[in-house]
Amino acid sequence: MHLDHLHYVLPAERIAQEPPAQRDASKMMQVSSGTLPKNRHITELPERLPSGTLLIVNDTRVVPARLIGQKPSGGRVELLLIEPVGSKGWFEAGSNRFLAMGRANRPMLPGSEVEIPPCMHAKIVRRRERGMLEIDLRFEASHRIQTFEDALIECGEVPLPPYIRRKPSETDRQRYQTVFSEKPGAVAAPTAGLHLTHALIEKLRSQGHELAQVTLHVGPGTFVPVKTKDLDDHIMHSERYEVPQETAEQIQRAKNEGRLVLAVGTTVVRALEAASMRTGQLEAGAGQTDLLIQPGHQFRTVDALLTNFHLPGSTLLALVMALAGIETIQEAYALAIERKYRFLSYGDAMLILPRQERER
């Protein structure tokens, strides 16, 4: 795929800087190849899906992974934690070594120390390839800080995307998180899931639809623009995922019964398609994936997608084009800008259905 196919002009005013007043207050553009996109509302989702649709959500939880500190010299340092080193989870006992991305006025060398007020201390252990740092993190216990999770909540900020040009607020701690988030590990939200409320989930179930969960811990690579002319030359960051056995069985039943499998977000697409690559059949289990999905990809598990509107020149836009078609998405995005849809993480939604479902 050529980079030119991923280009469009996104006016700055179309980039949502705040979440909507309520989670389910967003518009939803319904898209299918061969038909004009329709203006819908996210609360209409249950009625717009064929009977018995199986929706797959990502239950990852965003951690407050942005740390602001200073060197002994007083210089400002910003660290973005990526993931624990080794097999430990974020908040397992003894988990204090992390991969991180760093920003400072001068390069941070091994041995450099950073104070992160009011309760954390970081030491640079070594530099890795592609700008990654390996760091040791320690916290100072107090009456209110007993665990590393307590310390990160106290010292860390919500890692809002770079195109949201404001400091994170207390509201973001709740709104930049899905209502079904369970497993900590993401440094960016699976944003399509931000639209779903407990009431909307209950409505989906009451109308005969089914929900299941996978986990993909979203990393900062989701924001890395494509800079190569040919997408085949773009290097993807790896992300951890897990497909539970129960979810794999639910998907197989849906396939056997001819029911639609709808991914709530591009992260779910990556997890399911990655788990289907080895044999062509979905396999339960955990793994890591650097799968780049672009036009020409043969989808083995996912039939439909609920997603947000994505950045120009992004791999997320390429994934959406792979499912719906390049021209279909180009036309839909042009209409979305014309119709004043809100774009990106806190923006409106797009529902992509197979052609045979377009008249619902």
KOLVOFI-235121 format. One record per residue (C-alpha): residue in one letter; x, y, z; residue number from 1. Coordinates in pm, whole numbers, plus 50000, padded with zeros to 5 digits. Layout:
BEGIN
ROKOL   resn       X       Y       Z   resi
ROKOL      A       X       Y       Z    NUM
...
This chain:
BEGIN
ROKOL   resn       X       Y       Z   resi
ROKOL      M   50000   50000   50000      1
ROKOL      H   50135   50344   49907      2
ROKOL      L   50147   50618   50170      3
ROKOL      D   49948   50851   49942      4
ROKOL      H   49638   50636   50001      5
ROKOL      L   49651   50725   50371      6
ROKOL      H   49662   51099   50314      7
ROKOL      Y   49373   51335   50383      8
ROKOL      V   49351   51687   50524      9
ROKOL      L   49225   51687   50882     10
ROKOL      P   49128   52036   51001     11
ROKOL      A   49251   52101   51356     12
ROKOL      E   48903   52197   51470     13
ROKOL      R   48777   51847   51389     14
ROKOL      I   49013   51686   51644     15
ROKOL      A   48815   51630   51965     16
ROKOL      Q   49002   51781   52261     17
ROKOL      E   48749   51677   52525     18
ROKOL      P   48525   51373   52569     19
ROKOL      P   48155   51422   52492     20
ROKOL      A   47929   51521   52781     21
ROKOL      Q   47818   51156   52814     22
ROKOL      R   47990   50844   52683     23
ROKOL      D   47699   50757   52456     24
ROKOL      A   47651   51110   52319     25
ROKOL      S   47858   51053   52004     26
ROKOL      K   47746   51033   51645     27
ROKOL      M   47806   50713   51450     28
ROKOL      M   47859   50695   51075     29
ROKOL      Q   47736   50367   50928     30
ROKOL      V   47952   50258   50635     31
ROKOL      S   47943   49976   50383     32
ROKOL      S   48092   49957   50035     33
ROKOL      G   47852   50038   49753     34
ROKOL      T   47622   50263   49956     35
ROKOL      L   47625   50620   50086     36
ROKOL      P   47736   50649   50451     37
ROKOL      K   47447   50713   50689     38
ROKOL      N   47439   50943   50991     39
ROKOL      R   47348   50747   51302     40
ROKOL      H   47393   50780   51677     41
ROKOL      I   47591   50541   51897     42
ROKOL      T   47276   50460   52097     43
ROKOL      E   47131   50310   51775     44
ROKOL      L   47402   50044   51765     45
ROKOL      P   47182   49754   51887     46
ROKOL      E   46921   49823   51616     47
ROKOL      R   47181   49854   51338     48
ROKOL      L   47334   49511   51394     49
ROKOL      P   47204   49186   51248     50
ROKOL      S   47042   48947   51491     51
ROKOL      G   47275   48768   51729     52
ROKOL      T   47586   48973   51653     53
ROKOL      L   47886   48879   51867     54
ROKOL      L   48071   49193   51978     55
ROKOL      I   48431   49153   52098     56
ROKOL      V   48569   49422   52330     57
ROKOL      N   48920   49490   52460     58
ROKOL      D   48933   49472   52841     59
ROKOL      T   49277   49630   52879     60
ROKOL      R   49309   49906   53139     61
ROKOL      V   49504   50227   53082     62
ROKOL      V   49766   50294   53347     63
ROKOL      P   49879   50647   53447     64
ROKOL      A   50206   50582   53271     65
ROKOL      R   50334   50937   53205     66
ROKOL      L   50581   51050   53471     67
ROKOL      I   50716   51404   53501     68
ROKOL      G   51040   51442   53696     69
ROKOL      Q   51370   51621   53713     70
ROKOL      K   51740   51542   53709     71
ROKOL      P   51962   51635   54005     72
ROKOL      S   52067   51935   53790     73
ROKOL      G   51705   52051   53780     74
ROKOL      G   51642   51965   53416     75
ROKOL      R   51289   51848   53331     76
ROKOL      V   51237   51486   53229     77
ROKOL      E   50930   51315   53088     78
ROKOL      L   50905   50935   53097     79
ROKOL      L   50636   50724   52934     80
ROKOL      L   50631   50372   53074     81
ROKOL      I   50570   50110   52805     82
ROKOL      E   50568   49774   52979     83
ROKOL      P   50743   49576   53253     84
ROKOL      V   51066   49403   53159     85
ROKOL      G   51025   49026   53168     86
ROKOL      S   50708   48831   53234     87
ROKOL      K   50578   49018   53537     88
ROKOL      G   50256   49218   53523     89
ROKOL      W   50243   49590   53593     90
ROKOL      F   50157   49559   53959     91
ROKOL      E   50299   49220   54055     92
ROKOL      A   50523   49213   54359     93
ROKOL      G   50882   49285   54262     94
ROKOL      S   50792   49445   53930     95
ROKOL      N   51004   49759   53922     96
ROKOL      R   51199   49744   53595     97
ROKOL      F   51028   49895   53291     98
ROKOL      L   51081   49983   52930     99
ROKOL      A   51015   50352   52882    100
ROKOL      M   51041   50633   52633    101
ROKOL      G   51211   50945   52762    102
ROKOL      R   51229   51311   52673    103
ROKOL      A   51475   51560   52821    104
ROKOL      N   51689   51854   52712    105
ROKOL      R   51989   51619   52692    106
ROKOL      P   52013   51243   52630    107
ROKOL      M   51960   51034   52942    108
ROKOL      L   52258   50804   52987    109
ROKOL      P   52283   50483   53191    110
ROKOL      G   52324   50574   53555    111
ROKOL      S   52118   50893   53525    112
ROKOL      E   51872   50945   53807    113
ROKOL      V   51534   51116   53802    114
ROKOL      E   51322   51232   54093    115
ROKOL      I   50948   51204   54030    116
ROKOL      P   50766   51394   54302    117
ROKOL      P   50608   51331   54538    118
ROKOL      C   50697   50965   54581    119
ROKOL      M   50900   50800   54302    120
ROKOL      H   51259   50770   54188    121
ROKOL      A   51390   50637   53856    122
ROKOL      K   51734   50525   53747    123
ROKOL      I   51831   50469   53384    124
ROKOL      V   51976   50116   53359    125
ROKOL      R   52055   50108   52989    126
ROKOL      R   51951   50234   52649    127
ROKOL      R   51792   50000   52401    128
ROKOL      E   51732   50025   52028    129
ROKOL      R   51466   50250   51878    130
ROKOL      G   51500   50506   52156    131
ROKOL      M   51382   50280   52438    132
ROKOL      L   51517   50309   52792    133
ROKOL      E   51530   50039   53055    134
ROKOL      I   51469   50194   53396    135
ROKOL      D   51438   50095   53759    136
ROKOL      L   51148   50253   53946    137
ROKOL      R   51121   50280   54323    138
ROKOL      F   50860   50442   54543    139
ROKOL      E   50858   50581   54895    140
ROKOL      A   50593   50419   55112    141
ROKOL      S   50367   50634   55328    142
ROKOL      H   50033   50608   55502    143
ROKOL      R   49857   50657   55165    144
ROKOL      I   50112   50483   54941    145
ROKOL      Q   50164   50116   55018    146
ROKOL      T   50203   49963   54672    147
ROKOL      F   50354   50046   54335    148
ROKOL      E   50001   50090   54201    149
ROKOL      D   49931   50350   54473    150
ROKOL      A   50253   50529   54380    151
ROKOL      L   50175   50534   54008    152
ROKOL      I   49826   50669   54073    153
ROKOL      E   49978   50938   54295    154
ROKOL      C   50269   51035   54068    155
ROKOL      G   50156   50939   53718    156
ROKOL      E   49944   51118   53461    157
ROKOL      V   49695   50975   53213    158
ROKOL      P   49895   50931   52888    159
ROKOL      L   49667   51131   52658    160
ROKOL      P   49758   51117   52288    161
ROKOL      P   49987   51392   52152    162
ROKOL      Y   49709   51545   51943    163
ROKOL      I   49509   51632   52259    164
ROKOL      R   49683   51959   52331    165
ROKOL      R   49609   52008   52699    166
ROKOL      K   49716   51865   53030    167
ROKOL      P   49522   51560   53150    168
ROKOL      S   49253   51627   53409    169
ROKOL      E   49087   51420   53679    170
ROKOL      T   48800   51367   53435    171
ROKOL      D   49038   51189   53197    172
ROKOL      R   49120   50928   53461    173
ROKOL      Q   48764   50805   53425    174
ROKOL      R   48673   50899   53067    175
ROKOL      Y   48995   50776   52900    176
ROKOL      Q   48901   50430   53024    177
ROKOL      T   48632   50188   52905    178
ROKOL      V   48360   50074   53145    179
ROKOL      F   48477   49714   53097    180
ROKOL      S   48849   49777   53155    181
ROKOL      E   48997   49513   53385    182
ROKOL      K   49358   49422   53305    183
ROKOL      P   49616   49701   53353    184
ROKOL      G   49878   49737   53082    185
ROKOL      A   49775   49988   52814    186
ROKOL      V   49936   50328   52764    187
ROKOL      A   49662   50432   52522    188
ROKOL      A   49290   50360   52537    189
ROKOL      P   49107   50124   52299    190
ROKOL      T   48901   50425   52202    191
ROKOL      A   48608   50263   52018    192
ROKOL      G   48513   50107   52350    193
ROKOL      L   48489   50450   52515    194
ROKOL      H   48144   50494   52357    195
ROKOL      L   47987   50198   52534    196
ROKOL      T   47801   50245   52862    197
ROKOL      H   47665   49983   53098    198
ROKOL      A   47315   50078   52979    199
ROKOL      L   47409   50037   52611    200
ROKOL      I   47574   49701   52682    201
ROKOL      E   47258   49587   52860    202
ROKOL      K   47050   49705   52563    203
ROKOL      L   47271   49507   52324    204
ROKOL      R   47224   49192   52531    205
ROKOL      S   46849   49245   52574    206
ROKOL      Q   46814   49262   52194    207
ROKOL      G   46985   48928   52147    208
ROKOL      H   47345   49032   52086    209
ROKOL      E   47639   48873   52267    210
ROKOL      L   47962   49016   52411    211
ROKOL      A   48303   48860   52466    212
ROKOL      Q   48644   48992   52566    213
ROKOL      V   49003   48983   52450    214
ROKOL      T   49302   49175   52583    215
ROKOL      L   49550   49379   52381    216
ROKOL      H   49768   49620   52578    217
ROKOL      V   49782   49923   52351    218
ROKOL      G   50131   50072   52318    219
ROKOL      P   50259   50409   52194    220
ROKOL      G   50322   50259   51851    221
ROKOL      T   49955   50320   51777    222
ROKOL      F   50043   50689   51731    223
ROKOL      V   50355   50641   51519    224
ROKOL      P   50290   50781   51169    225
ROKOL      V   50392   50592   50858    226
ROKOL      K   50698   50764   50709    227
ROKOL      T   50792   50509   50445    228
ROKOL      K   50641   50545   50098    229
ROKOL      D   50547   50177   50096    230
ROKOL      L   50360   50049   50400    231
ROKOL      D   50545   49717   50372    232
ROKOL      D   50859   49899   50492    233
ROKOL      H   50696   50040   50808    234
ROKOL      I   50815   49885   51135    235
ROKOL      M   50536   49808   51380    236
ROKOL      H   50578   49813   51757    237
ROKOL      S   50491   49483   51924    238
ROKOL      E   50195   49460   52163    239
ROKOL      R   50087   49188   52406    240
ROKOL      Y   49752   49020   52359    241
ROKOL      E   49545   48735   52498    242
ROKOL      V   49242   48553   52358    243
ROKOL      P   49062   48354   52631    244
ROKOL      Q   48946   48002   52551    245
ROKOL      E   48586   48101   52625    246
ROKOL      T   48605   48385   52371    247
ROKOL      A   48752   48157   52106    248
ROKOL      E   48464   47914   52162    249
ROKOL      Q   48205   48193   52141    250
ROKOL      I   48353   48309   51811    251
ROKOL      Q   48352   47956   51671    252
ROKOL      R   47986   47913   51764    253
ROKOL      A   47898   48244   51599    254
ROKOL      K   48083   48141   51283    255
ROKOL      N   47913   47802   51278    256
ROKOL      E   47572   47968   51315    257
ROKOL      G   47639   48233   51050    258
ROKOL      R   47633   48519   51300    259
ROKOL      L   47837   48838   51260    260
ROKOL      V   48161   48885   51459    261
ROKOL      L   48209   49256   51525    262
ROKOL      A   48533   49394   51669    263
ROKOL      V   48492   49695   51897    264
ROKOL      G   48808   49876   51792    265
ROKOL      T   49115   49818   51580    266
ROKOL      T   49299   49669   51880    267
ROKOL      V   49049   49382   51888    268
ROKOL      V   49101   49329   51516    269
ROKOL      R   49478   49301   51566    270
ROKOL      A   49442   49057   51856    271
ROKOL      L   49196   48829   51675    272
ROKOL      E   49371   48835   51340    273
ROKOL      A   49711   48779   51503    274
ROKOL      A   49570   48480   51690    275
ROKOL      S   49443   48341   51358    276
ROKOL      M   49762   48378   51154    277
ROKOL      R   49948   48058   51237    278
ROKOL      T   49692   47803   51121    279
ROKOL      G   49420   48018   50965    280
ROKOL      Q   49192   47933   51259    281
ROKOL      L   49151   48137   51576    282
ROKOL      E   49368   47998   51856    283
ROKOL      A   49317   48084   52223    284
ROKOL      G   49619   48192   52424    285
ROKOL      A   49859   48478   52485    286
ROKOL      G   50125   48623   52260    287
ROKOL      Q   50281   48933   52111    288
ROKOL      T   50203   49077   51772    289
ROKOL      D   50355   49327   51533    290
ROKOL      L   50096   49244   51268    291
ROKOL      L   50039   49525   51019    292
ROKOL      I   49696   49498   50856    293
ROKOL      Q   49655   49675   50524    294
ROKOL      P   49449   49632   50205    295
ROKOL      G   49499   49281   50073    296
ROKOL      H   49479   49125   50419    297
ROKOL      Q   49250   48824   50429    298
ROKOL      F   49036   48855   50742    299
ROKOL      R   49000   48519   50911    300
ROKOL      T   48793   48610   51216    301
ROKOL      V   48653   48965   51201    302
ROKOL      D   48347   49048   50987    303
ROKOL      A   48262   49400   51100    304
ROKOL      L   48409   49686   51303    305
ROKOL      L   48311   49969   51535    306
ROKOL      T   48592   50223   51533    307
ROKOL      N   48678   50591   51566    308
ROKOL      F   48813   50819   51292    309
ROKOL      H   49192   50790   51264    310
ROKOL      L   49490   51010   51185    311
ROKOL      P   49613   51062   50830    312
ROKOL      G   49913   50847   50750    313
ROKOL      S   49843   50596   51028    314
ROKOL      T   49845   50216   51032    315
ROKOL      L   49501   50230   51198    316
ROKOL      L   49361   50400   50889    317
ROKOL      A   49524   50130   50674    318
ROKOL      L   49354   49861   50884    319
ROKOL      V   49013   50024   50839    320
ROKOL      M   49073   50049   50463    321
ROKOL      A   49167   49681   50456    322
ROKOL      L   48825   49590   50593    323
ROKOL      A   48603   49839   50409    324
ROKOL      G   48802   49934   50098    325
ROKOL      I   49027   50231   50023    326
ROKOL      E   48776   50435   49821    327
ROKOL      T   48489   50362   50060    328
ROKOL      I   48688   50498   50356    329
ROKOL      Q   48827   50794   50163    330
ROKOL      E   48473   50898   50069    331
ROKOL      A   48343   50838   50423    332
ROKOL      Y   48620   51050   50579    333
ROKOL      A   48556   51336   50336    334
ROKOL      L   48187   51326   50430    335
ROKOL      A   48268   51309   50800    336
ROKOL      I   48475   51627   50777    337
ROKOL      E   48199   51796   50576    338
ROKOL      R   47934   51684   50828    339
ROKOL      K   48149   51803   51122    340
ROKOL      Y   48212   51468   51287    341
ROKOL      R   48461   51472   51576    342
ROKOL      F   48783   51283   51504    343
ROKOL      L   49033   51068   51695    344
ROKOL      S   49032   50934   52052    345
ROKOL      Y   48751   51141   52204    346
ROKOL      G   48567   51171   51874    347
ROKOL      D   48269   51008   51704    348
ROKOL      A   48234   50650   51586    349
ROKOL      M   48215   50462   51257    350
ROKOL      L   48026   50134   51216    351
ROKOL      I   48157   49924   50926    352
ROKOL      L   47922   49644   50820    353
ROKOL      P   47950   49390   50539    354
ROKOL      R   47772   49482   50218    355
ROKOL      Q   47480   49244   50278    356
ROKOL      E   47399   49430   50602    357
ROKOL      R   47405   49778   50452    358
ROKOL      E   47028   49840   50446    359
ROKOL      R   46965   49784   50816    360
